[in-house]
Amino acid sequence: MSYILALDLGTTGNRAFLFDQAVNIAGQAYQELTQYYPQPGWVEHDAEEIWNATRSLIESVGNDQVKAIGLTVQRETCLLWDKTTGKPLHRAIVWQDRRTAPFCNELRDRGLEGEIYDRTGLVLDAYFSATKLRWLLDQVKGVDLNNVLAGTIDSWILWNLTDGKVHATDHSNASRTLLMNLKTGQWDQTLLDLFGIPLHMLPSIQPSLSHFGDYAGIPITAILGDQQAALFGQGCDRPGLMKCTYGTGTFLVAHTGSEIVRTDQQLISTIAWTDSDQVGYAIEGSMFTSGACVQWLRDELKMISTAQETAAIAASVPDNGGVYFVPALSGLGTPHWDMSARGAFLGITRGANREHLVRSVLEAIAFQVKEVIDEIEKYSPTPIQKLAVDGGACENDFLMQFQADVLGIAIERPAIRDTTVQGAAFAAGLSAGIWESYDQLVDRRIIDRVFEPSGSDRIQAEFKTWQKAVDRVKRWE
């Protein structure tokens, strides 16, 4: 039997899954990833730790019948490395990092925001890679740039998997850098000049479903950004279909077909995925802090022991007790795009307790999604009837039911929650010819549960109050 190895290199951890030809999981392994916070608003990863974890995970689930490898990664996180020594020149700067917000503001003051959006489909924000790469280059002055390579995590891992032979990326990851022209699918020289990034350092761009090189004789046949991989795994391959991934952040992506859909810059236009025949586009709402704020409750506030217990804690009280949480721990993304916003609990009274605070955090995750879906519906020709969900936080029954209630639509949760890694496997297997029909793969998906809305007017009123709380924390600096 043939197997497909799917690698999912995420923000909080790295995973490897082995799928058989019947799309059953034949093996899996996971390693948590160390988070570094050098200063408030700064987030870094050790790129060598990611590579070492990747090797270890491959060994853990290894199989001599693996016929293809698919790779999906956290997207905007980026680094520089020396192509001679193979060593990173600095820790990787994570997509959540806010250190380049002042630089973004300088470019905005110069009136460049509109041109950048027109070329890339992206908002001028520290979230994306270009300003991070510029910052890194400023830290390594004096280094011979002819020996330096730059890229996102997919490029770094691919370069290592191929023993330094291949420096490449795919369209879905390249479209998140603020350096790729969305229309041409190539690096944009005007943007490279603007950010001062030499073209020779960047990886070549190729279709998401294509041959990227080989690892130990096994072809690497697909690379996608994590949210695009989840879109692929959920079967959202045409206009009108969308998914929401509840991970470190929450990302809601709607496929828009072969045409670029432009919005009022609250939503971003991006690549869904590409193959040798066509380009698929999408619009996306990016909410930076979701699962990360539950992790914050656990690790920093010590308010909970595990993420799993939050559902029961939240359900133990009838409402939030008037407490509202704004999850702006890394600023606010869609639809606010406020890099200066900071997180806050508001509405606290003497009667507020731990249960109310925990519940308010889960409610805030759902409220964020409501804001984005309201924005997407402005550009959708038909009303949204249901939302396909995935990611770790979709395990939380309280959150999913509350999400259905606040949206007023059904929430569809698949039996396999790891849709990101499943999407990477689907793409790699199809690209390698192991499977022939994408539709047949999607039809094999099993739905675990559908959460139907309750029609609560109270929750809609609470959403309006939460929006007022959001306004209180914006433009903090």
Secondary structure, DSSP 8 states (H G I E B T S, - for coil): --EEEEEEE-SSEEEEEEEETTS-EEEEEEEE---B-SSTT--EE-HHHHHHHHHHHHHHH--TTEEEEEEEE-SS-EEEEETTT--BSS-EE-TT--TTHHHHHHHHHTT-HHHHHHHHS--S-TTSHHHHHHHHHHHTTTS-GGGEEEEEHHHHHHHHHTTT---EEEHHHHTTTT-B-TTTSSB-HHHHHHHT--GGGS-EEE-SEEEEEEETTEEEEEEEEHHHHHHHHTT--STT-EEEEESSSEEEEEEEETS----SSSSEEEEEEE-SS-EEEEEEEEES-SHHHHHHHHHTS---S-GGGHHHHHHTSSS-TT-EEE--TT-B-TTT-BTT---EEES--TT--HHHHHHHHHHHHHHHHHHHHHHHHTS-SS---EEEEESGGGG-HHHHHHHHHHHTSEEEEES---HHHHHHHHHHHHHTTS---HHHHHHT--EEEEE-----HHHHHHHHHHHHHHHHHTT--
